[in-house]
Amino acid sequence: MMFLIRSAFWLLILVLLLPTDKDQQNKIYGTAEATVNDVRGFCDRNPQTCATGQDAFEVLVQKAQYGAQMLMGFVDAKSEGFGDRLPGPVAMPSGGSIMPVPAAVPLEPTTWDSQDTLSPEDRKAAAWGGPGV
């Protein structure tokens, strides 16, 4: 229901912004063109601001590259030795070509530390049957 209300709201806003006649349409296009020209000439009018923004963007790119390298190092360290357990390529039964995907390796069972905290008296008690039993 809320989706329909939101959709109707934004549709109403869109309809209100549509031009009704040729003069209003020309005025909207002129305003949009002036805005684009103003944005294009921003760096000509404010070179120091653009230089500062470019420096900030370069720092952002360097941080993103460093974070990606750090993440790749972490993934490589965690997956080191993973491919050692995989068998080599498996020959296909017909044609003698080699299958590009390695065969599945059976997983070894994981050992879990016991969290059994029941006392011998608790084990002797009747099993819980849940409500209504």
FIMI-980005 format. One line per 2 residues: their letters; for each residue x, z, y of N, C-alpha, C, O. Coordinates in Angstrom, 1 decimal. Layout:
A> X Z Y X Z Y X Z Y X Z Y ~ ...
END
This chain:
MM> 0.8 0.0 -1.2 0.0 0.0 0.0 0.9 0.0 1.3 0.6 -0.7 2.2 ~ 1.9 0.8 1.2 2.8 0.9 2.4 3.5 -0.4 2.6 3.8 -0.8 3.8
FL> 3.8 -1.1 1.5 4.5 -2.4 1.7 3.6 -3.4 2.4 4.1 -4.1 3.3 ~ 2.3 -3.4 2.1 1.4 -4.2 2.8 1.3 -3.9 4.3 1.2 -4.8 5.2
IR> 1.3 -2.6 4.6 1.2 -2.2 6.0 2.5 -2.7 6.8 2.4 -3.2 7.9 ~ 3.6 -2.5 6.2 4.9 -2.9 6.8 4.9 -4.4 6.9 5.3 -4.9 8.0
SA> 4.5 -5.1 5.9 4.5 -6.6 6.0 3.6 -7.1 7.1 3.9 -8.0 7.9 ~ 2.4 -6.5 7.2 1.5 -6.8 8.3 2.0 -6.5 9.7 1.9 -7.3 10.6
FW> 2.7 -5.4 9.8 3.4 -5.0 11.1 4.4 -6.1 11.5 4.4 -6.6 12.6 ~ 5.3 -6.4 10.6 6.4 -7.4 10.9 5.8 -8.8 11.1 6.3 -9.6 11.9
LL> 4.8 -9.2 10.4 4.1 -10.4 10.6 3.4 -10.5 12.0 3.5 -11.5 12.7 ~ 2.9 -9.4 12.4 2.3 -9.3 13.8 3.3 -9.4 14.8 3.1 -10.2 15.8
IL> 4.4 -8.8 14.7 5.6 -8.9 15.6 6.0 -10.3 15.7 6.3 -10.9 16.8 ~ 6.2 -11.0 14.5 6.6 -12.4 14.5 5.6 -13.3 15.3 6.0 -14.2 16.0
VL> 4.3 -13.1 15.0 3.3 -13.9 15.7 3.4 -13.7 17.2 3.2 -14.6 18.0 ~ 3.6 -12.4 17.6 3.6 -12.1 19.1 4.8 -12.8 19.7 4.8 -13.1 20.9
LL> 5.9 -13.0 19.0 7.1 -13.6 19.6 7.1 -15.1 19.6 7.9 -15.7 20.3 ~ 6.1 -15.7 18.9 6.1 -17.1 18.9 5.6 -17.7 20.2 4.7 -17.1 20.8
PT> 6.2 -18.7 20.7 5.7 -19.3 22.0 4.3 -19.9 21.9 4.0 -20.4 20.8 ~ 3.6 -19.8 23.0 2.2 -20.4 22.9 2.1 -21.8 23.6 1.2 -22.6 23.2
DK> 3.0 -22.1 24.5 3.0 -23.4 25.1 4.4 -24.0 25.3 5.4 -23.3 25.0 ~ 4.5 -25.2 25.8 5.8 -25.9 25.9 6.7 -25.2 27.0 7.9 -25.1 26.7
DQ> 6.1 -24.7 28.1 6.9 -24.0 29.1 7.5 -22.7 28.5 8.7 -22.4 28.8 ~ 6.7 -21.9 27.8 7.3 -20.7 27.2 8.3 -21.0 26.1 9.3 -20.3 26.0
QN> 8.1 -22.1 25.4 9.1 -22.5 24.4 10.4 -22.9 25.0 11.5 -22.5 24.6 ~ 10.4 -23.6 26.1 11.6 -24.0 26.9 12.3 -22.8 27.4 13.5 -22.7 27.4
KI> 11.5 -21.8 27.9 12.1 -20.6 28.5 12.8 -19.8 27.4 13.9 -19.3 27.6 ~ 12.2 -19.7 26.2 12.9 -19.0 25.1 14.2 -19.7 24.6 15.2 -19.1 24.4
YG> 14.1 -21.1 24.5 15.3 -21.8 24.2 16.4 -21.7 25.2 17.6 -21.5 24.9 ~ 16.0 -21.7 26.5 17.0 -21.5 27.6 17.6 -20.1 27.5 18.9 -20.0 27.7
TA> 16.8 -19.1 27.3 17.4 -17.8 27.2 18.3 -17.6 26.0 19.4 -17.0 26.1 ~ 18.0 -18.2 24.9 18.9 -18.2 23.7 20.2 -18.9 23.9 21.2 -18.5 23.5
EA> 20.1 -20.1 24.6 21.3 -20.8 24.9 22.2 -20.1 25.9 23.4 -20.1 25.7 ~ 21.6 -19.4 26.9 22.4 -18.6 27.8 23.1 -17.5 27.1 24.2 -17.1 27.4
TV> 22.4 -16.9 26.2 23.0 -15.7 25.4 24.2 -16.2 24.6 25.2 -15.5 24.5 ~ 24.0 -17.3 23.9 25.1 -17.9 23.1 26.3 -18.2 24.0 27.4 -17.9 23.6
ND> 26.1 -18.8 25.1 27.2 -19.1 26.0 27.9 -17.9 26.6 29.1 -17.9 26.7 ~ 27.1 -16.8 26.8 27.6 -15.6 27.3 28.5 -14.9 26.2 29.6 -14.4 26.5
VR> 28.1 -15.0 25.0 28.9 -14.4 23.9 30.1 -15.2 23.7 31.2 -14.6 23.4 ~ 30.1 -16.5 23.8 31.2 -17.4 23.6 32.3 -17.1 24.7 33.5 -17.1 24.4
GF> 31.9 -16.8 25.9 32.9 -16.5 27.0 33.3 -15.1 27.1 34.0 -14.8 28.1 ~ 32.9 -14.2 26.2 33.2 -12.8 26.3 34.7 -12.5 26.4 35.2 -11.8 27.2
CD> 35.4 -13.2 25.4 36.9 -12.9 25.4 37.6 -13.5 26.6 38.7 -13.0 26.9 ~ 37.1 -14.5 27.2 37.7 -15.1 28.4 37.6 -14.1 29.6 38.5 -13.9 30.4
RN> 36.4 -13.4 29.6 36.2 -12.4 30.7 36.9 -11.1 30.4 37.2 -10.3 31.3 ~ 37.0 -10.7 29.1 37.5 -9.4 28.7 38.6 -9.5 27.7 38.4 -9.2 26.5
PQ> 39.8 -10.0 28.1 40.8 -10.2 27.0 41.3 -8.9 26.4 41.7 -8.9 25.2 ~ 41.4 -7.9 27.2 41.9 -6.6 26.7 41.0 -6.0 25.6 41.4 -5.5 24.6
TC> 39.7 -6.1 25.8 38.7 -5.7 24.9 38.8 -6.5 23.6 38.7 -5.9 22.5 ~ 38.9 -7.8 23.7 39.1 -8.6 22.5 40.3 -8.3 21.7 40.3 -8.3 20.5
AT> 41.4 -8.1 22.4 42.7 -7.7 21.8 42.6 -6.4 21.0 43.1 -6.3 19.9 ~ 41.9 -5.4 21.7 41.7 -4.1 21.0 40.9 -4.3 19.8 41.1 -3.7 18.7
GQ> 39.8 -5.1 19.9 38.9 -5.3 18.8 39.6 -6.0 17.6 39.4 -5.7 16.5 ~ 40.5 -7.0 18.0 41.3 -7.7 16.9 42.2 -6.7 16.2 42.4 -6.8 15.0
DA> 42.9 -5.9 17.0 43.8 -4.9 16.4 43.0 -3.9 15.5 43.5 -3.6 14.4 ~ 41.8 -3.5 15.9 41.0 -2.6 15.0 40.6 -3.4 13.8 40.6 -2.8 12.7
FE> 40.3 -4.6 13.9 39.9 -5.4 12.7 41.0 -5.6 11.8 40.9 -5.5 10.5 ~ 42.3 -5.8 12.3 43.4 -5.9 11.4 43.7 -4.6 10.7 44.1 -4.7 9.5
VL> 43.5 -3.5 11.4 43.7 -2.2 10.7 42.7 -2.0 9.6 43.0 -1.5 8.5 ~ 41.4 -2.4 9.8 40.4 -2.4 8.8 40.7 -3.2 7.6 40.5 -2.8 6.5
VQ> 41.2 -4.4 7.9 41.6 -5.3 6.8 42.8 -4.7 6.0 42.7 -4.7 4.7 ~ 43.8 -4.1 6.6 44.9 -3.5 5.9 44.4 -2.3 5.1 44.8 -2.2 3.9
KA> 43.5 -1.5 5.6 42.9 -0.4 4.8 42.2 -0.9 3.6 42.3 -0.3 2.5 ~ 41.4 -2.0 3.8 40.6 -2.5 2.7 41.6 -3.1 1.6 41.3 -2.9 0.4
QY> 42.7 -3.7 2.0 43.6 -4.2 1.0 44.3 -3.1 0.3 44.5 -3.2 -0.9 ~ 44.7 -2.0 1.0 45.3 -0.9 0.4 44.4 -0.2 -0.6 44.8 0.2 -1.7
GA> 43.1 -0.1 -0.2 42.2 0.5 -1.1 41.9 -0.3 -2.3 41.8 0.3 -3.4 ~ 41.9 -1.6 -2.2 41.8 -2.5 -3.3 43.0 -2.4 -4.3 42.8 -2.4 -5.5
QM> 44.2 -2.4 -3.7 45.4 -2.2 -4.5 45.4 -0.9 -5.2 45.8 -0.8 -6.4 ~ 45.0 0.2 -4.5 44.9 1.5 -5.2 43.9 1.5 -6.3 44.2 2.1 -7.4
LM> 42.8 0.9 -6.1 41.7 0.8 -7.2 42.2 0.0 -8.3 42.0 0.4 -9.5 ~ 42.9 -1.1 -8.1 43.4 -1.9 -9.2 44.5 -1.2 -9.9 44.6 -1.3 -11.2
GF> 45.4 -0.4 -9.2 46.3 0.4 -9.9 45.7 1.4 -10.8 46.2 1.7 -11.9 ~ 44.6 2.1 -10.3 43.9 3.1 -11.1 43.3 2.4 -12.4 43.4 3.0 -13.4
VD> 42.7 1.3 -12.2 42.0 0.6 -13.3 43.1 0.1 -14.3 42.9 0.3 -15.5 ~ 44.2 -0.4 -13.8 45.3 -0.8 -14.7 45.9 0.4 -15.5 46.2 0.3 -16.7
AK> 46.0 1.5 -14.9 46.5 2.7 -15.5 45.6 3.2 -16.6 46.0 3.6 -17.7 ~ 44.3 3.2 -16.3 43.3 3.6 -17.3 43.1 2.7 -18.4 42.8 3.1 -19.6
SE> 43.3 1.4 -18.2 43.1 0.4 -19.3 44.4 0.0 -20.0 44.5 -0.9 -20.8 ~ 45.5 0.7 -19.6 46.8 0.4 -20.2 46.7 0.7 -21.7 46.3 1.8 -22.1
GF> 47.1 -0.2 -22.5 47.1 0.0 -24.0 45.8 -0.4 -24.6 45.7 -0.3 -25.8 ~ 44.8 -0.7 -23.8 43.5 -1.0 -24.4 43.5 -2.3 -25.2 42.9 -2.3 -26.3
GD> 44.3 -3.3 -24.8 44.3 -4.5 -25.5 45.2 -4.5 -26.7 45.2 -5.4 -27.6 ~ 46.0 -3.4 -26.9 46.8 -3.2 -28.1 46.0 -3.1 -29.3 46.5 -3.4 -30.4
RL> 44.8 -2.5 -29.2 44.0 -2.2 -30.4 43.2 -3.4 -30.8 42.6 -3.4 -31.9 ~ 43.1 -4.5 -30.0 42.3 -5.6 -30.3 43.1 -6.6 -31.2 44.3 -6.7 -31.1
PG> 42.4 -7.1 -32.2 43.1 -8.1 -33.1 43.3 -9.4 -32.4 42.8 -9.6 -31.3 ~ 44.2 -10.2 -33.0 44.5 -11.5 -32.4 43.3 -12.4 -32.5 42.2 -12.0 -33.0
PV> 43.5 -13.7 -32.1 42.4 -14.7 -32.2 42.0 -14.9 -33.7 42.8 -14.8 -34.6 ~ 40.7 -15.1 -33.9 40.2 -15.3 -35.3 39.9 -16.8 -35.5 39.3 -17.4 -34.6
AM> 40.3 -17.3 -36.6 40.1 -18.7 -36.9 38.7 -18.9 -37.3 38.0 -18.2 -38.0 ~ 38.1 -20.0 -36.7 36.7 -20.4 -37.0 36.6 -21.0 -38.3 37.6 -21.7 -38.8
PS> 35.5 -20.9 -39.0 35.4 -21.4 -40.4 35.4 -23.0 -40.4 36.0 -23.5 -41.4 ~ 34.9 -23.6 -39.4 34.9 -25.1 -39.4 35.8 -25.6 -38.4 35.8 -25.2 -37.2
GG> 36.6 -26.6 -38.7 37.5 -27.3 -37.7 38.8 -26.7 -37.5 39.7 -27.3 -36.9 ~ 39.0 -25.4 -37.9 40.3 -24.8 -37.7 40.6 -24.4 -36.3 41.7 -24.1 -36.0
SI> 39.6 -24.5 -35.3 39.9 -24.1 -34.0 39.9 -22.6 -33.8 39.5 -21.9 -34.7 ~ 40.5 -22.1 -32.7 40.6 -20.7 -32.6 39.5 -20.2 -31.6 39.3 -20.8 -30.6
MP> 38.9 -19.1 -32.1 37.8 -18.5 -31.2 38.4 -17.8 -30.1 39.3 -17.0 -30.3 ~ 38.0 -18.0 -28.8 38.6 -17.4 -27.6 38.3 -16.0 -27.5 39.0 -15.3 -26.8
VP> 37.2 -15.5 -28.1 36.8 -14.1 -27.9 37.3 -13.3 -29.1 37.0 -13.7 -30.2 ~ 38.0 -12.1 -28.9 38.5 -11.4 -30.0 37.3 -10.7 -30.7 36.3 -10.5 -30.2
AA> 37.5 -10.5 -32.0 36.5 -9.8 -32.8 36.3 -8.4 -32.4 37.2 -7.8 -31.8 ~ 35.2 -7.8 -32.7 34.9 -6.5 -32.4 35.7 -5.5 -33.2 35.9 -5.7 -34.4
VP> 36.2 -4.5 -32.5 37.0 -3.4 -33.2 36.1 -2.2 -33.4 35.4 -1.8 -32.5 ~ 36.0 -1.7 -34.6 35.2 -0.5 -34.8 35.8 0.7 -34.0 37.0 0.9 -33.9
LE> 34.9 1.4 -33.4 35.3 2.5 -32.5 35.5 3.8 -33.4 34.8 4.0 -34.4 ~ 36.5 4.5 -33.0 36.7 5.8 -33.7 35.8 6.8 -33.2 35.5 6.8 -32.0
PT> 35.3 7.8 -34.0 34.4 8.8 -33.5 35.1 9.7 -32.5 36.3 10.0 -32.7 ~ 34.4 10.1 -31.5 34.9 11.0 -30.5 34.8 12.4 -31.0 33.7 12.8 -31.5
TW> 35.8 13.2 -30.8 35.7 14.6 -31.2 35.2 15.4 -30.0 35.7 15.2 -28.9 ~ 34.2 16.2 -30.2 33.6 17.0 -29.2 33.9 18.5 -29.4 33.9 19.0 -30.6
DS> 34.2 19.2 -28.3 34.4 20.6 -28.5 33.1 21.3 -28.7 32.1 20.9 -28.1 ~ 33.1 22.2 -29.6 31.8 22.9 -29.9 31.4 23.8 -28.8 32.2 24.5 -28.2
QD> 30.1 23.7 -28.5 29.5 24.6 -27.5 28.5 25.6 -28.1 27.6 26.0 -27.5 ~ 28.7 25.8 -29.4 27.8 26.7 -30.2 28.0 28.1 -29.7 29.1 28.7 -30.0
TL> 27.0 28.7 -29.1 27.2 30.1 -28.6 26.2 31.0 -29.3 26.0 32.2 -28.8 ~ 25.6 30.6 -30.4 24.6 31.4 -31.1 25.3 32.5 -31.9 26.3 32.3 -32.5
SP> 24.7 33.7 -31.8 25.3 34.8 -32.7 24.6 34.7 -34.0 23.6 34.0 -34.2 ~ 25.2 35.4 -35.1 24.6 35.4 -36.4 23.1 35.9 -36.4 22.3 35.4 -37.2
ED> 22.8 36.8 -35.5 21.4 37.3 -35.4 20.5 36.2 -34.9 19.4 36.1 -35.3 ~ 21.0 35.5 -33.9 20.2 34.4 -33.4 19.9 33.3 -34.4 18.8 32.7 -34.5
RK> 20.9 33.1 -35.3 20.7 32.1 -36.4 19.6 32.5 -37.4 19.0 31.7 -38.0 ~ 19.5 33.8 -37.6 18.5 34.3 -38.6 17.1 34.3 -38.0 16.1 34.3 -38.8
AA> 16.9 34.2 -36.7 15.6 34.2 -36.1 14.8 32.9 -36.5 15.5 31.9 -36.8 ~ 13.5 33.0 -36.4 12.7 31.8 -36.7 12.9 30.7 -35.7 13.2 31.0 -34.5
AW> 12.8 29.5 -36.1 13.0 28.4 -35.2 11.9 28.4 -34.2 10.7 28.7 -34.5 ~ 12.2 28.0 -33.0 11.2 27.9 -31.9 10.3 26.7 -32.2 10.8 25.6 -32.5
GG> 9.0 26.8 -32.1 8.1 25.8 -32.4 7.5 25.1 -31.2 6.7 24.2 -31.4 ~ 7.7 25.6 -30.0 7.2 25.0 -28.8 5.8 25.6 -28.5 5.3 26.4 -29.3
PG> 5.2 25.2 -27.4 3.9 25.8 -27.0 2.8 25.3 -27.9 2.8 24.2 -28.3 ~ 1.9 26.2 -28.2 0.7 25.8 -28.9 1.0 25.8 -30.4 0.1 25.2 -31.2
V> 2.1 26.3 -30.9 2.4 26.2 -32.4 2.0 27.5 -33.0 2.2 27.7 -34.2
END
